[in-house]
Structure formats: structure tokens, C-alpha cells
Amino acid sequence: MKAQVKTWGNSQGIRIPKEVLQEADFSVDDVLDVQVSEGMITLVKPFRHMTLEERAAEYGGKLNLDGEFDWGEPAGRETW
């Protein structure tokens, strides 16, 4: 595939087809790391930690943090 660099306001831009964005798992408004090396530009989606709400959504919105948790018998000098 080829893309052409075009003027976009005071900058330049390249349009990326929707299919390419989907294949790369990029979405509109994603913030990407731009790396330049030996005449090549690489766009990388940085790792992002999930929020507590996003993590809870994976478990149906319930974190089950109430009550006590049994860690087993003491294994060292800790005391209960």
C-alpha cells in the first residue's frame, strides 16, 4: 500500500485506511508513540494500565472486595 504526505494546516499528515487501523488495533483518538530510525517511522500503541472500573467490568462490575480473605497458616514470623 502507498500513502501520500499531504499538508494539513501548518503540519503534514498521512491518511491511514480504516482496514489498516483495525489490523493494527488502532482507534480514532488513540495516542501513539512515534519512533524514527534509519529513515523509517514506526507508530506504536503504548501499554496502558486499565482503570479500576475497566477491570471491574471484566468481572461483571463486581470486585467482591467485601469480607475477609484466608491467606492460610502463618509461614514465618508474622502474627495474626
MARGUKOL-463170 format. One record per atom (N, C-alpha, C): x, y, z; residue number from 1; atom name; chain. Coordinates in pm, whole numbers, plus 50000, padded with zeros to 5 digits. Layout:
       x       y       z   seq   atom   mol
       X       Y       Z   NUM     CA     A
...
! end
This chain:
       x       y       z   seq   atom   mol
   50084   49883   50000     1      N     A
   50000   50000   50000     1     CA     A
   50089   50124   50000     1      C     A
   50042   50227   49935     2      N     A
   50114   50354   49932     2     CA     A
   50028   50461   49996     2      C     A
   50094   50559   50057     3      N     A
   50025   50674   50115     3     CA     A
   50104   50798   50077     3      C     A
   50033   50908   50065     4      N     A
   50097   51033   50025     4     CA     A
   50093   51132   50140     4      C     A
   50206   51198   50164     5      N     A
   50214   51302   50266     5     CA     A
   50146   51427   50210     5      C     A
   50052   51482   50286     6      N     A
   49977   51600   50243     6     CA     A
   49986   51709   50350     6      C     A
   49965   51832   50309     7      N     A
   49961   51943   50402     7     CA     A
   49830   51937   50480     7      C     A
   49841   51960   50610     8      N     A
   49723   51960   50698     8     CA     A
   49742   52077   50793     8      C     A
   49685   52193   50758     9      N     A
   49709   52315   50836     9     CA     A
   49854   52354   50823     9      C     A
   49921   52375   50937    10      N     A
   50063   52409   50936    10     CA     A
   50151   52286   50946    10      C     A
   50092   52168   50942    11      N     A
   50165   52041   50955    11     CA     A
   50147   51957   50829    11      C     A
   50196   51836   50835    12      N     A
   50175   51740   50728    12     CA     A
   50110   51616   50789    12      C     A
   50038   51542   50707    13      N     A
   49970   51423   50758    13     CA     A
   49959   51316   50652    13      C     A
   49933   51195   50700    14      N     A
   49910   51080   50612    14     CA     A
   49778   51017   50657    14      C     A
   49689   50991   50563    15      N     A
   49565   50922   50595    15     CA     A
   49591   50772   50595    15      C     A
   49541   50706   50698    16      N     A
   49558   50562   50710    16     CA     A
   49421   50497   50692    16      C     A
   49407   50404   50598    17      N     A
   49277   50341   50575    17     CA     A
   49224   50269   50699    17      C     A
   49093   50265   50711    18      N     A
   49025   50204   50825    18     CA     A
   49070   50059   50845    18      C     A
   49085   49985   50737    19      N     A
   49124   49844   50747    19     CA     A
   49262   49828   50810    19      C     A
   49353   49919   50776    20      N     A
   49488   49915   50833    20     CA     A
   49482   49946   50982    20      C     A
   49403   50046   51020    21      N     A
   49387   50079   51163    21     CA     A
   49330   49961   51240    21      C     A
   49230   49894   51183    22      N     A
   49170   49778   51250    22     CA     A
   49272   49667   51267    22      C     A
   49350   49640   51164    23      N     A
   49451   49534   51170    23     CA     A
   49557   49564   51276    23      C     A
   49591   49693   51292    24      N     A
   49690   49734   51391    24     CA     A
   49629   49753   51530    24      C     A
   49495   49739   51541    25      N     A
   49421   49760   51666    25     CA     A
   49436   49904   51714    25      C     A
   49435   49998   51618    26      N     A
   49435   50141   51650    26     CA     A
   49293   50193   51635    26      C     A
   49258   50291   51715    27      N     A
   49127   50355   51707    27     CA     A
   49145   50505   51690    27      C     A
   49039   50571   51644    28      N     A
   49041   50717   51633    28     CA     A
   49069   50776   51771    28      C     A
   49154   50876   51779    29      N     A
   49195   50946   51901    29     CA     A
   49292   50868   51990    29      C     A
   49340   50749   51946    30      N     A
   49444   50681   52021    30     CA     A
   49570   50767   52022    30      C     A
   49643   50764   52131    31      N     A
   49772   50832   52140    31     CA     A
   49878   50727   52111    31      C     A
   49963   50754   52012    32      N     A
   50064   50658   51969    32     CA     A
   50204   50713   51995    32      C     A
   50296   50622   52023    33      N     A
   50437   50659   52030    33     CA     A
   50492   50659   51887    33      C     A
   50563   50765   51851    34      N     A
   50622   50776   51718    34     CA     A
   50772   50755   51733    34      C     A
   50824   50656   51661    35      N     A
   50967   50625   51667    35     CA     A
   51025   50639   51527    35      C     A
   51141   50702   51518    36      N     A
   51207   50721   51389    36     CA     A
   51344   50655   51397    36      C     A
   51373   50569   51298    37      N     A
   51501   50500   51296    37     CA     A
   51538   50466   51152    37      C     A
   51653   50508   51109    38      N     A
   51707   50476   50977    38     CA     A
   51607   50504   50865    38      C     A
   51545   50621   50868    39      N     A
   51454   50661   50762    39     CA     A
   51317   50597   50768    39      C     A
   51285   50528   50878    40      N     A
   51154   50466   50892    40     CA     A
   51080   50526   51010    40      C     A
   50950   50546   50994    41      N     A
   50864   50595   51102    41     CA     A
   50780   50477   51149    41      C     A
   50782   50451   51279    42      N     A
   50704   50342   51337    42     CA     A
   50605   50401   51436    42      C     A
   50480   50362   51426    43      N     A
   50375   50404   51520    43     CA     A
   50346   50286   51612    43      C     A
   50353   50310   51743    44      N     A
   50334   50202   51840    44     CA     A
   50229   50245   51942    44      C     A
   50134   50157   51966    45      N     A
   50033   50183   52069    45     CA     A
   50097   50147   52203    45      C     A
   50116   50247   52291    46      N     A
   50184   50217   52418    46     CA     A
   50095   50135   52511    46      C     A
   50159   50062   52601    47      N     A
   50085   49985   52701    47     CA     A
   50012   50081   52792    47      C     A
   49888   50051   52823    48      N     A
   49810   50136   52911    48     CA     A
   49748   50050   53019    48      C     A
   49771   50090   53143    49      N     A
   49708   50018   53255    49     CA     A
   49558   50044   53252    49      C     A
   49481   49942   53283    50      N     A
   49336   49958   53289    50     CA     A
   49297   50028   53419    50      C     A
   49189   50104   53411    51      N     A
   49137   50167   53532    51     CA     A
   49066   50062   53616    51      C     A
   49038   50095   53742    52      N     A
   48967   50003   53829    52     CA     A
   48830   49970   53771    52      C     A
   48764   50069   53712    53      N     A
   48633   50046   53651    53     CA     A
   48643   49949   53534    53      C     A
   48748   49961   53452    54      N     A
   48767   49870   53339    54     CA     A
   48793   49728   53388    54      C     A
   48872   49716   53494    55      N     A
   48899   49582   53549    55     CA     A
   48773   49521   53607    55      C     A
   48693   49603   53677    56      N     A
   48569   49553   53737    56     CA     A
   48472   49508   53628    56      C     A
   48472   49578   53514    57      N     A
   48381   49542   53405    57     CA     A
   48408   49401   53354    57      C     A
   48533   49354   53363    58      N     A
   48566   49219   53320    58     CA     A
   48502   49113   53410    58      C     A
   48462   49153   53530    59      N     A
   48400   49062   53625    59     CA     A
   48255   49100   53651    59      C     A
   48190   49154   53549    60      N     A
   48050   49192   53562    60     CA     A
   48028   49310   53653    60      C     A
   48130   49391   53674    61      N     A
   48117   49511   53757    61     CA     A
   48131   49485   53905    61      C     A
   48161   49360   53944    62      N     A
   48172   49326   54086    62     CA     A
   48314   49280   54117    62      C     A
   48375   49346   54215    63      N     A
   48512   49310   54254    63     CA     A
   48516   49215   54373    63      C     A
   48403   49201   54445    64      N     A
   48396   49111   54560    64     CA     A
   48506   49138   54661    64      C     A
   48518   49264   54702    65      N     A
   48622   49303   54797    65     CA     A
   48574   49299   54942    65      C     A
   48449   49263   54963    66      N     A
   48397   49263   55100    66     CA     A
   48435   49134   55171    66      C     A
   48441   49140   55304    67      N     A
   48473   49023   55383    67     CA     A
   48622   49002   55399    67      C     A
   48656   48890   55459    68      N     A
   48796   48857   55483    68     CA     A
   48846   48758   55380    68      C     A
   48977   48750   55368    69      N     A
   49038   48655   55277    69     CA     A
   49130   48566   55358    69      C     A
   49120   48437   55341    70      N     A
   49203   48342   55415    70     CA     A
   49335   48323   55341    70      C     A
   49443   48370   55401    71      N     A
   49576   48358   55342    71     CA     A
   49646   48230   55388    71      C     A
   49580   48148   55469    72      N     A
   49641   48024   55516    72     CA     A
   49711   48047   55649    72      C     A
   49781   47945   55692    73      N     A
   49853   47950   55820    73     CA     A
   49977   48039   55809    73      C     A
   50017   48101   55921    74      N     A
   50141   48179   55919    74     CA     A
   50259   48093   55874    74      C     A
   50349   48151   55794    75      N     A
   50461   48075   55741    75     CA     A
   50596   48130   55788    75      C     A
   50595   48230   55874    76      N     A
   50719   48289   55919    76     CA     A
   50697   48354   56054    76      C     A
   50748   48475   56071    77      N     A
   50736   48545   56198    77     CA     A
   50613   48632   56208    77      C     A
   50527   48632   56103    78      N     A
   50409   48717   56111    78     CA     A
   50313   48661   56216    78      C     A
   50234   48752   56271    79      N     A
   50136   48712   56372    79     CA     A
   49998   48758   56330    79      C     A
   49897   48687   56369    80      N     A
   49758   48726   56341    80     CA     A
   49698   48779   56467    80      C     A
! end
